[in-house]
Amino acid sequence: MTVYLARDREFRYISIDGKQFRVEEVRELPKDQAFLQMQSAPAASAVVSPMPGQVVKIHVLQGEIVERSQTLAIVEAMKMENELKSPRRARVRKICASPGDLVDAGQPIVELELEE
């Protein structure tokens, strides 16, 4: 197999055995943006994947009360495991992904109902 790599200011290019591909850089969401307020339900929030990856484990069950900083799920990206944690005490409203799922940056993994 023959592989060539090239880049310019905007894109990266790869050629594998004569087949050419344009590759765009994927950027990680800042950790403070990994907690996304849902527009449709003000009392609900979603914990989202900070980058594209694969869900390794879901640590919670629907309906469970979780504490601030409790690990909700693990997403593996670039051979690193990223723990997704609850931003505060909340009830798990919905599990949006399963172990083995491939997810995009910003994709909800767990929806929470915030506890007052």
N, C-alpha and C positions, 0 to 999 in steps of 0.2 A: 504494500500500500504506500502511495506517495501522497504526502500532505504538505501544502504550502499555506502560510499565513501572511496576510498583509493588512494594513490599516491606513486610513486617512483621518482627517479631523473628526468626521462624523461616524464612520462605520468601520467594522472589521470584516475582513473577507477570509474565507477558508476554501481551499480547493482540495478535495479528496478524490484521488484517482480520476482527475479531470472534471469532476462535478464541482461547480462553484456555488458558494453560499455567501450571502451577506448576513452578518451577525450584528445584532444590536446589543449594547451593553444593558444588563439588568442591574438596577440599583436597588439596594436594600432600603426599606422604609426606616426612618429614624425610630428608635424604640418608643419614644413618646407618642408617635403616631400609630403604633401598632394597636392601640386601643381606640376604636372608632365609634363615635356616637352614631346610632342608627337614626335616620331622619323620620322614619315612619312611627317610631314608638319612643317618645322622650324618656320613658322610665327604663328603656332597654338599651343595651349596648352590646357590641360584638368585639370579641378578641380575635384579631386577624393575624394571618401569617405575615411576618415582616419581609419575607422574600419567597421566591418560588422554591418549592421543595416537596418532600414527601412526609406525610403524617406518619410518625413512628408509633405514638401511643397517645391515647386519650385517658387522662387520669381521673375524670369525673363522670358522674351519671346525671341524666336529666332529672331536675327537681332537687338536686343536692345543694345545700348551702355551702358556699366556699368563703374562705377568709381572704383578706388582703394579702397579696404576694403568694398565694397558694398556686402551685403548678397545675394548670388545666390540661395542657397537651404538650407534646414534643414534636417539632417539625425538623427534619434533617435537610440541610442544604449545604452544598459544597463540602460534604463529609463532616459537617459540624452539626451537633444537636442544639437546637434553639428551644429553650423552655418558654412557653407562653403562660404568663401568670395573670391572676386576677388583679385588677387595679384597686379593688376594694371588696368589702363584704357584699355578697350577692347570691342570688339563686340561679342555678343553671336552667335557663329557659329552653334551650335547644342545642343539641350537638349537631354541627353542620358538616362534619367530615368524619371519616373512619380511618383506622390504621391502614396504611398502604395507598391512600388517596394521594394523587399529585395535586398540589395547590399552587395558586398564583400569589404574588405579593398583593396584600390587601384583601385576600379572600377570607371571609368569616370562618372561623373554626368552631367557636363556642359563642352562643348568644347568652347574655346574662340579663336578669332583672335585678336592678339595683335595690338593695335593702336600705331603707331609710334609717 
